[in-house]
Amino acid sequence: MSTLRKFGISLILRISLLICVTQVTCGPQPEPKKLSSRIITTKYGSLRGFVTTLPNRQWRPVEVFLGIPYARPPVGSLRFMFPVTPANWRGVKSVETFSAVCPQNLPDVKNETDALKRMPIGRYEYLSRLVPLLKNQSEDCLYLNIYAPALGKSF
């Protein structure tokens, strides 16, 4: 696989992850989660997520898998290198919490008056909700979150 192609795939995965986190975590919060009875088998190991319902009662329950590694942590000799296949794991990995986000410069929204001099109110309100979710930053951030319609009696 060419270097350019690997870079493109890595970039697409990172952008997809950011969009998913932004779209799902910044909206209304879902009801409490329930462990999924379904175990998903991947070529790296088995996963168990959870099922949750969304605020709009017309929407079906969603099965959620958070923090699935899609590459080895880019630290040490892997820093600034293309992603490397993750290590296999034994047993069932419970994937119920968000992993760290990639390091980024967060806007200062602590002082509302100063912040509104630099940005419109809509952006300020959006960033005020988003910033707490971005506090856990690390170079070890190559994880995927998957949201899928819950199937049958898995919830």
C-alpha positions in Angstrom: 0.0 0.0 0.0 1.4 3.4 -1.0 2.4 5.9 1.6 -0.1 8.5 0.2 -2.9 5.9 0.4 -2.1 5.0 4.0 -2.0 8.7 5.0 -5.4 9.2 3.2 -7.0 6.3 5.1 -5.6 7.5 8.4 -6.9 11.0 7.8 -10.4 9.8 6.8 -10.6 7.7 10.0 -9.6 10.6 12.2 -12.1 13.0 10.6 -14.8 10.3 10.8 -14.1 9.9 14.5 -14.2 13.6 15.2 -17.5 13.9 13.4 -19.0 11.0 15.3 -17.9 12.4 18.7 -19.1 15.8 17.8 -22.5 14.7 16.5 -23.3 12.2 19.2 -21.9 13.8 22.4 -23.0 17.4 21.9 -26.7 16.6 21.6 -29.1 15.7 24.3 -27.8 13.0 26.6 -29.3 9.5 26.2 -30.9 7.4 28.9 -28.8 5.2 31.1 -27.0 2.4 29.3 -27.6 -1.3 29.5 -25.0 -3.9 28.7 -25.4 -5.5 25.4 -25.9 -9.2 25.3 -24.2 -9.4 22.0 -20.5 -10.1 21.7 -18.9 -8.9 18.5 -15.8 -10.8 17.2 -13.2 -8.9 15.3 -9.9 -10.2 13.9 -8.2 -8.6 16.9 -10.5 -9.9 19.7 -14.1 -9.8 21.0 -16.0 -6.7 22.1 -19.0 -6.0 24.2 -20.7 -2.6 24.1 -24.0 -1.4 25.5 -27.4 -0.5 24.3 -29.0 2.9 25.0 -32.1 4.7 24.0 -32.1 8.2 22.6 -34.2 11.1 23.9 -36.6 11.0 21.0 -38.9 8.1 21.7 -39.5 7.5 18.0 -35.9 6.5 17.5 -34.9 2.9 18.0 -32.4 1.9 20.7 -28.7 2.1 19.6 -25.9 -0.3 20.3 -22.8 1.6 21.2 -19.1 0.5 21.2 -16.7 3.2 22.5 -12.9 3.3 22.4 -12.2 0.5 20.0 -8.5 0.5 19.1 -7.9 0.7 15.3 -4.1 1.0 15.6 -1.3 0.7 18.2 -0.7 3.8 20.3 1.4 6.3 18.3 4.0 6.7 21.1 7.7 6.0 21.3 9.1 4.7 18.0 5.6 4.8 16.5 5.3 8.6 17.0 4.8 10.5 13.7 4.6 7.2 11.8 1.7 5.7 9.9 -0.8 3.7 12.0 0.3 0.1 12.9 -2.2 -2.7 13.3 -3.4 -3.0 16.9 -2.3 -5.9 19.1 -4.8 -8.8 19.5 -6.4 -9.2 22.9 -7.8 -12.2 24.8 -11.2 -12.5 26.3 -14.0 -10.0 25.8 -13.1 -6.3 25.9 -15.7 -4.1 27.4 -15.9 -0.9 25.3 -18.2 1.4 27.3 -16.2 4.6 27.7 -14.7 7.2 25.4 -10.9 7.1 24.9 -8.7 10.1 24.9 -9.0 12.6 22.0 -6.0 13.7 20.0 -4.1 16.8 21.3 -5.6 20.1 20.2 -5.5 23.7 21.1 -8.8 24.4 22.9 -10.4 27.8 22.7 -10.7 29.8 26.0 -14.4 29.9 26.9 -14.0 30.4 30.6 -14.8 34.2 30.5 -18.0 34.6 28.5 -17.5 38.4 28.0 -14.1 38.0 26.5 -15.1 35.0 24.5 -18.0 36.8 22.9 -15.6 39.5 21.7 -13.9 36.8 19.6 -16.8 34.7 18.4 -20.6 34.7 17.9 -22.8 33.5 20.7 -23.8 30.3 18.9 -20.2 29.3 18.5 -19.5 30.1 22.2 -22.5 28.0 23.4 -21.4 25.1 21.2 -17.8 25.3 22.4 -18.9 25.6 26.0 -20.6 22.2 25.7 -17.8 20.7 23.6 -14.7 21.7 25.6 -15.4 19.5 28.7 -15.5 16.5 26.3 -12.0 17.4 25.0 -10.2 17.6 28.3 -8.8 14.1 28.2 -6.2 14.5 25.5 -3.4 12.1 24.6 -1.2 11.1 21.6 -2.7 7.6 22.3 -5.9 8.6 20.6 -6.4 6.1 17.7 -9.8 4.7 18.8 -13.1 4.3 17.0 -16.6 4.8 18.4 -19.4 2.8 16.6 -23.1 3.5 16.9 -25.5 1.0 15.2 -29.2 0.3 15.4 -29.8 -2.3 18.2 -30.9 -5.6 16.7 -33.7 -7.8 18.0 -33.5 -8.8 21.6 -29.9 -7.6 22.2 -31.2 -5.0 24.7 
